């Protein structure tokens, strides 16, 4: 899942964004089966305020599933660290974390650039990623996760603020054969493509859906009437990733 934008105020004090996030999380909680992890690929909040993160923490901490997340361009590293990771709020370095679970490894990378909408994995993050993947177990798939897609997704609103410098990321992931896929958000629409010979899956937005150019821009590029969506990822014993998209009514 991606782009919950907790705190987004469309004349309702942020009620709509919270309700949609609650709806998706409640849907996941009520599943009869278990999930290995729930991954939230950025833009957890809309303005990056401590109050928004406090609200997000309450929502995410209540899950029975393992919850993983990374920052997006609407997030703020200090408050993010304090509320969601119980870490030093004065640390403004990129928020990068490696999480090793019994069935998979998740490299949660910070592609945000403070004060900007576009994304970039700085040299320190890429060095960290290279080292983290090298040290991670090779007997299970590794997923590299971040907010900004590193290739154009042909959406008129997001492509100008995607992740740039992507050839550097490709050089890193190509050196680690246990990387199964890359997962991102930011697009506010489900999208599947390839990057560095691997699947790249952009999760749909919880708070809104981006119209494709063929759908026109009447009323603006973002559709707030469509229901939230999420993506299920299944990595099988043959090393194949299969993704199913679900609308949450």
N, C-alpha and C positions, 0 to 999 in steps of 0.2 A: 504494500500500500504506500501511498505517497501524498504529499501536499495536503495535510490536514488544515494548515493555516489557522490554528486556534487563535481566536481573538479578532478574526476578520469581521469588521463591522459594516454590514450592509443595511444600516439603519435599524439594526436589531440588537446592538450592543454585543455582537459576537455570538448570539444565541444560535444562529443557523450553523456556523462552522462547528460549534461544540456538539450540536444535536447530530449532525452528519457523522462526526467522528465517533460519538457514542453509539450511533446506529451500526457502524461498521464493526467496532470492537464488540458490541453485544452479539452481533451475528457470529463473530468468530468464537466467542465464549460459548455460544449455544450449539456449536458443531458437535455432533455425536462422536466424532473421531478427534484424534490429537494432531497437532502440528509440531514440527521440529522447532520452528521459530516463526515469529511475525516480524517482518522487516519493513521499517518505515524510512523511505529514502528521501528525507529532507523536507524543508519548509514545514517543520513541526508547528511553528507559530507564525503569526503574520507580521508582528512588529518586533519580536525578540525581547519582550519585556519580562522582568521577573514574575509579574503577575500572570502573564500568559503561560510561562513555563511551569508555574505552580499548578495551574489548571491542567496542563498537559501531563504533568507527572502523576496527578491523581488518576487520570484516565488510563495511562499506560501501566501504572503500578498495579492496577486491579486485575490484570490479565493472568489467566492460568498458563498461558503460553510464554515461552521465552521471547522477550521484546528487544529488538535491536533497532538502532536508529543512527542516523548521521545528519549533520546540519545541511541546510540549503541556504540560498541567498537571502531569504527572509529571516533567518536565524541569527543569533548573536552569541558568539563563542563563550563569553564570560557567564551570562545568565544560563545558557544551555548547560555548561559544565556544572554549575552550582545546583540546579534543580533536577537535572536528569541523570547526572553521573556522580553527584555528591563529591565534586572535585573543586579545585581552586578556581574561584571566579575571576581572579586576577590573571590567570593564564590565558593569553589571547592567541596562542599558537594554534595551528590546525588541530581539530579534534579527530584523531585517528585511533582506531581501536581494532585489535584482532581478537575475535571471539571463536574459540575452538569448542565445538559441540560434538557429541558422540558420533553424529552422522555427517557433519560438514563443518567447514571452517568459513567464517565470514570476516573479510577485511572491510571494515567500515571506514571509508575515506572522506575527508573533508575537501570538497571541491569549491567551497565558497571563497569569495574574495570580499573581505569586509568593505561595505559601502558600495558594492557593485552588483549588478544582476547577472553578469556572465560568470563562468566558472573556469577554474584552472587548478590542476594538481601541482603544487610547487615542488621544487627539487627535494626539499626535506621530506615531503609526503611520499614522493616516488621512491626515495632511498629507503624510507621506512617500509613501504609496501614490498619492495624487492626483498628486503631482509626478512620481513614477517612471513612472506610466502615461502621463502627458502627454509625457514625454521618450522613452518606449520607441518602437521602430519601429511604425508603423501598418500596415505591409504584411504583418504576420503576427499570428496570434491571440495574445492575452494571457490567461493563466490566473492568477487570484487564489487563492492557497492559504493555508490556516491550519488549525489543529487543531479548534477548536470550531465546530459547525454554528450558523449564525445564525438558524435557525428550529427549531421543534419537529419532531422526527422520530417522535414518538409511541412512543418507547421509555421505559418507566417509570423506568429507571435513569439515563438520560443527559439527558433534557429539563430537569430542574431545574438541571443544571450545563452548559447549552449556552452559546453566546455571546449576550450581551445588548447593548443599545444598537445593534441591527442597523440601525435606520433611518438612522444616520449612515453606515454602510458602503454601504447602498443608494444614498444620495445621491452617493457618490463613484463607484461603478462605473457608475451610470447616465450619468455625464458622459463616458464613454470608450467609443466604439462598437467599438473593437477588442477589448474584453474578451469572450472566447468562453464562459467558464464559471468557476465557483468550485468548488474542490476542497477537501474537508476530511476529517477523521477523527473520532476521539472516540466514534463511535457503536458501534463493535465489531460492526457489521452493515452490509451493503451497503444503501444507500438513495439514491434519486434523486428530486429534487423541483425546484422552481424558486425563485429568489430574485432580486428586482429584474428580473424578466423574462428571466432567464438560467438555464441549467441549474446546479443545485447537486448535486454527487455526493459522497456520503460513502463513503470506502473501507471495506471490511470490515476487521475486526481480524485481525492475524497471531496474537496470543497467545490470543485467545478470541473467542467470538461471543455477542452479547447476544440473549437470548430476547425475543420480542415478547410483549405482555401475553396474547394468545390462546394462547400456548404454555405459560403457567403459570410458576411460580417454584419448583417443586420442585427442591431442591438449590441454589437461589440463581439470580439473574438471568443470570449468565454461564455459558455452556456451554464447558467446557474440553476436551470430547471431540471436538467437530467440528473438521475440519482447517482450516488457515489458508486464506485467500482473498486475491485481489487483483483489481484492475480494470484492464482495458485501455481506453484512450481513443483514439479516432480522430477527428481533426478534418479534414474533407474540403474539397475546393475550393469547395463550395457553402456553406461556413460552418456545416455541421451537425456537432454532436458526437454520436458514437455510443459507447456504453460497453458492454463485455462483461465479465462477472464470471467468474472461474475459481477453482475449488477446486484447491489444491495438495496432492496425496495424499502 
